[in-house]
């Protein structure tokens, strides 16, 4: 695999020098300062690329080129935003980039209720607690009709959960659940999130899928012509939240979107953490069956329980059989004759990083540990074949 780390640009507390020392050969990054929907101009792309290359690293994978909400809803100027996206694809191809990661999750890219969950060894992880999330949805945000999405037992658990929280804890829960895009310290206000949710009231999973397929049918032919690979990130978590549909959560979802725009350019960002939250996803089998369309890898593990909670486990622990997954990846790469870009996704906040302010999941040392473990695992598998 081609070993990389995510880098959020010049303001990232983890520097390019740090990433180079980790053993990575490249970074995955994006132009976070460009408004969503605006065209990525060649000068801006090359400026970022030159900055990365000056540090002795490569930038070949974009994470992410965001899809405007109007495209997801087929509202407003969505056709123009698609044209802008296509021009951005032309520009990144002209600059030599290879893979474009994106997602089609409505409003929020990810959802956690605790970004400082203490695990057994004292390090900090990201966690999703179902009762806390329902308490936020029904009792703090007070989303209209939210109580209809949950059972009586779930609502009672949420009420009990909230009663045990101090006012400061409630504010922390509220802040965590409304964090904006990864790499940003901004969060939605109550009014903003309720207004945004209202715009999706008439959009169910089937309609959102139709909008995704339409988008793919517009951009994939251009991407193929330009020599780019499109890689969609799965839902995180892989089930509906805040009444919003989720449409990239299972193997069936992945196969359906691939078939909607048949092309070598139409593929997946295979995130073992997101897909792995669902016990019905056979991760190694998915790699074997969908491997021709896997263009980028997020390797992380989660530990789930029967109550619907999960947290980010160490990369070789948790519920993801990372040995089986990496073995399937190695076999896929050998069959295809390619090396796939990967990054150790998320990492525990640990050691000296416990004293620093970092982006949730993206401290240096936890990802360094994950990268070292994954590189060793891959090397052992490669040498055994």
C-alpha positions, 0 to 999 in steps of 0.5 A: 500500500502507499502509506499516507496521513491526512493533513489539514493544511498549514493550520494543522497542529501536525506538520508535514515534517511530523508526517514525513518522520512517521514513515509516510510517503505522502499526505491526503489533503484538500483546499479547506479554505475554498467554499463548498461549491466553488471551483478549485482553481489550478493556481490554488491546487498547485500552491498546495501541491508545491507546499507538500512536495517541498516537504519531501512528500506527495499529494495524489489523493484529495480528501475531500472535494465536498459535494454541495448540499444543493446537489444532494437535494436537487435544489437551488443551483444544483446543476451549476454546482455540478458544472463547478465540480466538473471543472474542479475535476478537470483542474485537479487532473491537470495538476496530476492528482489521481483520486478524488474522495467525497461523500454524500452524507446530508449536512454532517460528515460524521457524528460522535457524542464524545470526542474525549472517551477514556479507554482502558490504557488511559488514551482518548478515543472518539465514541458514539453513545446511543442513549446520549445521542437520543438525549441530544436529538429529542431533549436538547435539540428538540427536533420536531418528531424525533421521538417517533424514531425511537422505542419507548425503552430508548427514550427512557434510557435517553432521559436517564442519561440526560438526568445524570449529566451536569450542565457542563456535560450537557453543553459538551454533548451538544457541542460534540454532536454539532461539530462541523466538517472534520478539520474545523472547529466550527459547529452548527447552532441550534437554529442552523441545524433545525433549518438545515434538517427541515430542507431534507423533510421530503427526501427519503433514502430512495430519493437521495440515492437517485440524486447520488446516481444522477451526480455520478452519471454527470461526473464519472464520465469526465473523471474517467476521461481525465484519468481520475478515480472517484472514491465515495466515503461510506456513512459515518455512522452507517445508519440514519441520524437526526431523521436523515437518510443514509445510503452508503452503509452496506455492501449492497449500497456500494454495489448499487452506486457502482452499477449506477455509473459503470466505469473504472473511475467510479469507486470506493473509499473503503473505510473499515471503521465506518463499514465495521460498525455494522455487524452485517458487513463482511469486510474482508469479503467486501474487499474480495468482491468489490476490490476492482473499485476500491481506490482509497483505504481508511484503515481503523477499527471500532468496538461496538456493543449490543446497545448500539454504542461504539468507540474507536479501538486500536487499529489491530483490535476491536471488531474489525479483523484487520489481518483478514482485511489487509490480507484481502487487500494485498491479494487484490492489489497483486491481482490488479497490479496496483498499490492502493493509497491508505491512511491509518484513520483516526487514532487515540490521543495519547502520550504527549498529545494528551497535553495538546489541542488537536483535531478529533481523531487526528493527533500525531502519536495515535496515528503513528502507532496505527501506521506502524502496526498496519505497516508491520501487518502488511509486511508480514502478509507480503513476506508470507506469500 
